[in-house]
Amino acid sequence: MDPSITAANIRAYFGDDASKFGDRSPLTAVAESALPVGLTVAEFDPRFLALQTTALATELIRRDGRCPALLWNEDHNHVSPLLSIGAGSGTLAADLAGLLLRLGDAANDSRERDRADA
């Protein structure tokens, strides 16, 4: 994470010590893990969030050699997708369930590969 980001909401996630931002970043965590990761991005996300999502996608592509599962939330902002689940309109709940099922399948495939390698 760029240490120049000093907004209070960013500090709430990462703390006040900019020297620890790298260790606390999802970008660092994915490089050290084989867990399947799914991403969501909303059409009206703040720019810095959308940029972080694309940076994380880039790291996942480097790690896995393919694009990560991505759920695009059209007509939404950073908060509204979760608030819309169960509201009776749109397909977000079904889309999110599909994303989670794909990630579960990927996790099972990974465990089977690990067992075969053992």
Legacy VTK file of the C-alpha trace (Angstrom):
# vtk DataFile Version 3.0
C-alpha trace
ASCII
DATASET POLYDATA
POINTS 118 float
0.000 0.000 0.000
1.241 3.453 -0.823
2.291 5.136 2.451
1.102 8.480 1.123
-2.485 7.340 1.705
-3.204 8.839 5.093
-7.004 8.969 5.242
-8.447 7.886 8.594
-10.397 5.040 7.021
-7.191 3.627 5.510
-5.376 3.927 8.837
-8.261 2.031 10.460
-7.347 -0.971 8.294
-3.560 -0.701 8.286
-2.676 1.290 11.417
-0.626 4.448 11.748
2.832 2.953 11.198
3.511 3.320 7.459
6.552 1.052 7.768
4.168 -1.877 8.396
1.798 -1.171 5.490
3.579 -3.595 3.168
3.343 -6.473 5.650
-0.353 -5.776 6.194
-1.228 -5.464 2.531
-3.297 -8.099 0.728
-0.710 -7.811 -2.055
1.878 -9.335 0.282
-0.508 -11.947 1.661
-1.526 -13.425 -1.699
2.049 -13.912 -2.803
2.648 -16.111 0.249
-0.540 -18.184 -0.053
-2.063 -20.678 -2.458
-5.631 -20.001 -1.321
-8.106 -19.239 -4.091
-9.168 -15.598 -4.098
-12.207 -13.962 -5.623
-12.450 -10.243 -6.174
-15.359 -7.877 -6.479
-15.324 -4.365 -7.830
-18.195 -1.922 -8.145
-18.811 0.530 -10.947
-18.810 3.496 -8.561
-16.068 2.359 -6.184
-13.736 5.148 -5.102
-10.743 5.284 -7.429
-8.222 4.197 -4.800
-10.279 1.060 -4.063
-10.610 0.142 -7.723
-6.866 0.610 -8.161
-6.164 -1.646 -5.180
-8.458 -4.300 -6.662
-6.641 -4.209 -9.988
-3.261 -4.335 -8.211
-4.436 -7.392 -6.277
-5.699 -8.977 -9.509
-2.258 -8.407 -11.040
-0.553 -10.172 -8.108
-2.988 -13.074 -8.372
-2.273 -13.398 -12.106
1.450 -13.511 -11.324
0.862 -16.106 -8.630
-1.602 -18.346 -10.477
-0.814 -17.716 -14.133
-4.457 -16.873 -14.846
-7.046 -14.239 -14.052
-8.762 -14.492 -10.664
-12.504 -14.883 -10.294
-13.956 -11.381 -10.531
-17.463 -10.157 -9.818
-18.329 -6.843 -11.494
-21.078 -4.930 -9.646
-22.706 -2.680 -12.201
-24.656 0.325 -10.856
-23.140 -0.164 -7.379
-20.667 1.576 -5.119
-18.376 0.178 -2.435
-21.199 -0.452 0.065
-24.373 -0.977 -1.955
-23.801 -4.543 -3.228
-24.072 -6.076 0.232
-27.024 -3.880 1.101
-28.863 -5.025 -2.023
-28.715 -8.762 -1.251
-32.210 -9.950 -0.473
-33.757 -6.686 -1.621
-35.585 -8.496 -4.410
-33.926 -6.933 -7.431
-30.876 -7.806 -9.471
-28.768 -10.934 -9.600
-26.071 -10.070 -7.082
-26.966 -12.776 -4.553
-26.876 -15.480 -7.236
-23.694 -14.022 -8.763
-21.976 -13.934 -5.373
-23.097 -17.502 -4.602
-21.631 -18.601 -7.943
-18.339 -16.874 -7.139
-18.158 -18.590 -3.752
-18.929 -21.990 -5.294
-16.128 -21.502 -7.860
-13.717 -20.590 -5.078
-14.781 -23.652 -3.096
-14.165 -25.859 -6.117
-10.740 -24.258 -6.583
-9.878 -24.879 -2.928
-10.903 -28.536 -3.254
-8.823 -28.908 -6.423
-5.833 -27.393 -4.624
-6.169 -29.798 -1.699
-6.392 -32.761 -4.071
-3.205 -31.614 -5.860
-1.449 -31.259 -2.502
-2.456 -34.798 -1.516
-1.259 -36.167 -4.856
2.109 -34.430 -4.422
2.588 -35.815 -0.897
LINES 1 119
118 0 1 2 3 4 5 6 7 8 9 10 11 12 13 14 15 16 17 18 19 20 21 22 23 24 25 26 27 28 29 30 31 32 33 34 35 36 37 38 39 40 41 42 43 44 45 46 47 48 49 50 51 52 53 54 55 56 57 58 59 60 61 62 63 64 65 66 67 68 69 70 71 72 73 74 75 76 77 78 79 80 81 82 83 84 85 86 87 88 89 90 91 92 93 94 95 96 97 98 99 100 101 102 103 104 105 106 107 108 109 110 111 112 113 114 115 116 117
